[in-house]
Amino acid sequence: MTIRTGSNILTLFISLLLSFFVVVSPADAFTGKSKIPPLSTEVHTSKENFESKSDLIKIMPLDDKSLSYHIRLPKGWVKLDNDIVSSNAGTGILRQISGYTSPPRIEPRSLFRVSIIDLDSLVTVDDWFISYMLEMGFSIEGMKIKSPRLVNAQYTVFENGEPYVVRAVITISGARIVLAEYLVHDSMYQAEKDEQIWAMAAFALDSPVNRIAIPMKTFNFVDIAKFDYPANWAIQSPTVTDITRMEASVLNGATLKQSDPNTNAELLGRIDISLVSKDQGLTLGDEIKLLKDGLKRRNYTLGRYIENVEEKDISPLISSSRIDVYEVEGVSKKLAGYEYWVGVLESRSRYYLVRLTTVSRAENFKVWAQNVETYKVLLRSLGPASIATDDGPGR
């Protein structure tokens, strides 16, 4: 479904929140994506001409159906059998599982390779790719996000000290990111550019696994509402004594592994969820005061307003929703950059206030991306436990 933000109540909430905490100064959020050039698809050779000079290759790396793929490569390319690792070579490591090379020649040979990496957190394909580029120190020369599960891109790498222009397809199958790359030496790029573009346009997985990447758990607010969260995140929830107001928090599991006793528990990521009944005379003004008091107790200072975020696929039992993002200070003396996401969802009989505290995108893009996707997945699953609850339409 499409997010609905027309509720006057939600607009009032945001207006009051801003008046409590900040002088409104909306700014363009740093995401990096808006600054990445669009991916060029300009060619001077027809698709038919390319196909007449290429072979259709179908392969199942590691005898794993979920990794099977097809691609068209120029005639004469040779399959590589060396430097290919097994599926159990290690988690969290990008490892090559398939490769082809162009025929021998005086100039450096071109290369096609497929690599995989196991995921241990929720993240979109485009955010994983941007994080990978940042970690490797590569510059993205062009990118097209075709879906949350499929990205095309171009960048330059150095292999044995030599520059290669890379055309890549980044996708996901189950708990694995799949990175397919076609590398052309810089000196041969103009001559082989069209072949590279057409070849990667033909690449696709044959039987990708479309399930969510990591194990999930469901938390229930008794039989009234529920949400999903990653199994490697920790849940904290006081015993429910009054269904007028219910609270829960989920913490990034890596937080629990911090060895430094002075490290703030919110260093890596925390999501706080509050359910508030409309039937007890509670107002959004009351909720704003509680939110303000909670931030003060943590010594947080809400700063610049960053952006409004539209989130699709909210539960159909939610009538309206809005998400706003702010800078926040005071989380850690060691790291200055943090963000505070405030989501307000409304059903027939309850408000859902969902807050994310995360290291900022500028400070640690990888952790930020994982936290934000976890937050969004939680939001999509949050809502009345069923249409038969007191939140159901017509009750």
Residue pairs with C-beta under 8 A, 6 or more apart in sequence:
1 312
1 313
1 314
1 316
2 312
3 310
3 311
3 312
3 314
3 321
4 319
4 320
4 321
5 11
5 310
5 320
5 321
5 322
6 320
7 319
7 320
7 322
7 346
9 284
9 320
9 346
10 320
10 321
10 322
10 344
10 346
11 322
12 284
13 284
13 287
13 288
13 322
13 344
14 322
14 324
14 344
16 284
16 285
16 288
17 288
17 291
17 324
17 342
18 24
18 305
20 288
20 292
21 292
21 295
21 302
21 326
22 302
22 303
22 304
22 305
22 326
24 305
25 304
25 305
26 305
26 306
26 307
27 304
27 305
27 306
28 34
28 307
29 306
29 307
29 325
29 361
30 361
30 362
31 361
32 130
32 134
32 361
32 365
33 126
33 130
33 143
33 145
36 140
36 142
36 143
37 140
37 141
37 142
37 143
38 142
38 143
38 144
39 142
39 143
39 144
39 152
39 153
39 154
40 142
40 154
41 197
41 201
43 193
43 194
43 197
43 198
44 194
45 194
45 195
45 198
47 198
50 72
50 194
50 195
50 198
50 199
51 72
51 198
53 74
53 75
54 72
54 73
54 74
54 75
54 195
54 198
54 199
55 72
55 73
55 74
55 75
55 77
56 70
56 71
56 72
56 202
57 70
57 71
57 72
57 73
57 100
58 68
58 69
58 70
58 206
59 68
59 69
59 70
59 98
60 67
60 68
61 67
61 68
61 69
61 84
61 97
61 98
61 114
62 86
62 87
62 97
64 87
65 206
65 207
66 173
66 174
66 176
66 205
66 207
66 208
66 209
67 97
67 114
67 116
67 173
67 176
67 178
67 205
68 205
68 206
68 207
69 98
69 114
69 178
69 180
69 203
69 204
69 205
69 206
70 202
70 203
70 204
70 206
71 112
71 180
71 199
71 200
71 202
71 203
71 204
72 198
72 199
72 202
73 100
73 112
73 199
74 102
74 195
74 199
76 102
76 103
77 100
77 101
77 102
77 103
77 112
78 100
78 101
78 102
78 103
79 99
79 100
80 99
80 100
80 101
80 113
83 96
83 99
84 96
84 97
84 98
84 99
85 95
85 96
85 97
87 97
89 95
91 118
91 120
92 117
92 118
92 120
93 117
94 115
94 116
94 117
94 132
94 179
95 115
95 116
95 117
96 113
96 114
96 115
97 114
97 115
97 116
98 113
98 114
99 111
99 112
99 113
99 114
100 111
100 112
100 113
101 109
101 110
101 111
101 112
102 109
102 110
102 111
103 109
107 185
107 187
107 188
108 162
108 164
108 185
108 187
108 188
109 185
110 182
110 183
110 184
110 185
110 188
110 192
110 196
111 159
111 164
111 181
111 182
111 183
112 180
112 181
112 182
112 183
112 199
113 180
113 181
113 183
114 178
114 179
114 180
114 181
115 178
115 179
115 181
116 176
116 177
116 178
116 179
117 176
117 177
117 179
118 175
118 176
119 128
119 172
119 175
119 176
119 177
119 213
119 214
120 214
120 232
121 213
121 214
121 230
121 232
121 370
121 373
121 374
122 212
122 213
122 214
122 230
122 370
122 373
122 374
122 377
123 131
123 213
123 369
123 370
123 373
124 148
124 369
124 373
125 148
125 149
125 150
125 151
125 170
125 171
125 172
125 177
126 143
126 145
126 148
126 151
126 170
127 365
127 369
127 372
127 373
128 170
128 177
128 369
129 143
129 151
129 153
129 170
130 140
130 365
130 369
131 365
131 366
131 369
133 139
133 140
133 155
134 365
134 366
135 366
136 157
138 155
138 156
138 157
139 155
139 156
140 153
140 154
140 155
141 154
141 155
141 156
142 153
142 154
143 151
143 152
143 153
143 154
144 151
144 152
144 153
145 151
146 152
149 171
149 172
149 208
149 210
150 169
150 170
150 171
151 169
151 170
151 171
152 167
152 168
152 169
152 170
152 200
153 167
153 168
153 170
154 165
154 166
154 167
154 168
155 165
155 166
155 168
156 163
156 164
156 165
156 166
156 186
157 163
157 164
157 166
157 183
158 164
159 183
162 185
162 186
163 185
163 186
164 183
164 184
164 185
164 186
165 183
165 184
165 185
165 186
165 189
165 196
166 181
166 182
166 183
166 184
167 181
167 182
167 184
167 196
167 197
167 199
167 200
168 179
168 180
168 181
168 182
168 200
169 179
169 180
169 200
169 203
169 204
170 177
170 178
170 179
170 180
171 177
171 178
171 180
171 205
171 208
172 178
172 208
172 213
173 205
173 208
173 209
174 208
174 209
174 211
174 213
175 213
175 214
178 205
180 200
180 203
182 196
182 199
182 200
184 192
184 193
184 196
189 196
212 377
214 230
214 231
214 232
215 230
215 231
215 232
216 228
216 229
216 230
216 231
216 377
217 228
217 229
217 230
217 231
217 235
218 226
218 227
218 228
218 381
219 226
219 227
219 228
219 229
219 235
219 237
219 248
219 250
220 226
220 385
221 240
221 243
221 246
221 248
221 275
221 385
222 240
222 243
222 246
223 385
223 389
224 243
224 246
224 275
224 350
224 384
224 385
224 389
224 390
224 391
225 246
225 275
225 350
225 352
225 382
225 383
225 384
225 385
225 389
225 391
226 381
226 382
226 383
226 385
227 273
227 378
227 381
227 382
227 383
228 377
228 378
228 381
229 235
229 250
229 271
229 374
229 377
229 378
230 253
230 374
232 253
233 250
233 251
233 252
233 253
233 374
234 250
234 251
234 253
234 255
234 256
235 248
235 249
235 250
236 248
236 249
236 250
236 251
237 247
237 248
237 249
238 247
240 246
243 277
244 276
244 277
244 279
244 280
244 282
245 274
245 275
245 276
245 277
245 282
246 274
246 275
247 272
247 273
247 274
247 275
248 272
248 273
249 270
249 271
249 272
249 273
250 270
250 271
250 273
250 374
250 378
251 265
251 266
251 268
251 269
251 270
251 271
252 268
252 269
252 270
252 367
252 370
252 371
252 374
254 268
255 265
255 266
255 267
255 268
255 269
255 270
258 267
258 268
263 332
263 334
264 331
264 332
266 298
266 331
266 332
266 338
266 357
267 331
267 332
267 335
267 359
268 358
268 359
268 367
268 371
269 356
269 357
269 358
269 359
269 367
269 370
269 371
269 374
270 356
270 357
270 358
271 354
271 355
271 356
271 357
271 374
271 375
271 378
272 294
272 354
272 355
272 357
273 352
273 353
273 354
273 355
273 378
273 382
274 287
274 351
274 352
274 353
274 354
275 350
275 351
275 352
276 282
276 287
276 350
276 351
276 352
276 353
277 349
277 350
278 349
278 350
278 351
279 349
284 351
287 351
287 353
291 342
291 353
291 355
295 301
295 302
295 328
298 330
298 331
299 330
300 328
300 329
300 330
300 331
300 340
300 357
301 328
301 329
301 330
302 326
302 327
302 328
302 340
303 326
303 327
303 328
303 329
304 326
304 327
305 324
305 325
305 326
306 325
306 326
306 327
306 339
307 324
307 325
308 322
308 323
308 324
308 325
309 323
309 324
309 325
309 341
310 323
311 321
311 323
311 343
311 376
311 379
311 380
313 380
314 321
314 345
314 379
314 380
314 383
315 380
315 381
315 382
315 383
315 384
317 347
317 383
317 384
317 387
317 391
317 392
317 393
318 345
318 346
318 347
318 352
318 382
318 383
319 346
319 347
319 348
320 345
320 346
321 343
321 344
321 345
321 346
321 379
322 343
322 344
323 341
323 342
323 343
323 344
323 379
324 341
324 342
325 339
325 340
325 341
325 342
326 339
326 340
326 341
326 342
327 337
327 338
327 339
327 340
327 360
328 338
328 339
328 340
328 357
329 336
329 338
331 338
331 357
332 338
335 359
335 363
335 364
336 363
337 359
337 360
337 362
337 363
338 357
338 358
338 359
338 360
338 363
339 356
339 357
339 358
339 359
339 360
339 361
339 368
340 355
340 356
340 357
341 354
341 355
341 356
341 358
341 372
341 375
342 353
342 354
342 355
343 352
343 353
343 354
343 355
343 356
343 375
343 379
344 351
344 352
344 353
344 354
345 351
345 352
345 354
345 379
345 382
345 383
346 352
347 383
347 384
347 391
348 390
348 391
348 392
348 393
348 395
349 390
349 391
349 395
350 384
350 391
352 382
352 383
354 375
354 378
354 379
354 382
356 371
356 372
356 375
358 367
358 368
358 371
358 372
358 375
359 367
359 368
359 371
360 368
361 368
361 369
383 391
384 390
384 391
384 392
386 392
387 393
